[in-house]
Amino acid sequence: MRANTVAFRRAVSGDLAAIVALLADDPIGRERETAGTRLDACYAEAFAAIERDPSQLLAVAERSLRVVGVLQLSFIPGLTRRGMLRGQIEGVRVAAGERGTGLGRALLEWAVEACRERGCGLVQLTTDKRRPAAHAFYETLGFQATHRGYKLPL
């Protein structure tokens, strides 16, 4: 990977259209997201809420001034595991042209280090059951499928 030309940073509002485009750029994302030149106001509202919350970090990978990856980190305090802070990684996407270059690995390693620096004792993530390639990828990074997750749409 051309790691020296990739920067990982906190997302800014000017990145929003590129982020939504990444989220929509796969068969599952197309079912859930609406990308385009005029974004729905819900995305700006969600971005503003993330920005206001010190327990949230929306991060992008940037190459040649172009957003080529994204993920969201949530820092979750809890009583379990002796009050351990945990990092939750969500919404991981890498631009189609960057897949297979090592960018995803570098982005996840950066996120794990950000959790470590924040004092997290555990990093967790969820991934759709329909993404077997993502499952295999996360396992190469040391993540283990130790739990079964459930969701209830409201």
ABEGO torsion letter per residue (X at the ends): XBAAABBBBBBBAAAAAAAAAAAABBAAAAAABBBEABBBAAAAAAAAAAAABAABBBBBBBBGGBBABBBBBBBBBBABGGGBBBBBBBGBBBBAAABGAGAAAAAAAAAAAAAAAAGBABBBBBBBAABAAAAAAAAAAGBBBABBBBBBBX
